[in-house]
């Protein structure tokens, strides 16, 4: 599970860091920090097999948490306007690209 998480973490950063850096005009390290905080929680807690919930429920909880936590991170800490919109876009992009990569390559 840790190897799968690490691959997904790198993939997420490759998708989300440019979106946040350009959209919110923030430093790439600040952009990296958003999902560096949320991604381990999503993968290692929310999506953990010990939580016996339907997969769709886990995904909804995980993506909602990531969106709201990352938006709050940029809004509260960096005072970025439209953080909620950019966080929604970044998370939708990484989620969508993740589904596409799974479909195309069987990647996690």
Protein Blocks (a to p, Z undefined) as FASTA:
>chain_A
ZZmmmmmmmmmmmmmmmmmmmmnopafklmmmmmmmmmmmmmmmmmpmklccdfklmmmm
mmmmmmmmmmmmmmmmnopghklmmmmmmmmmmmmmmmmmmmmnopZZ
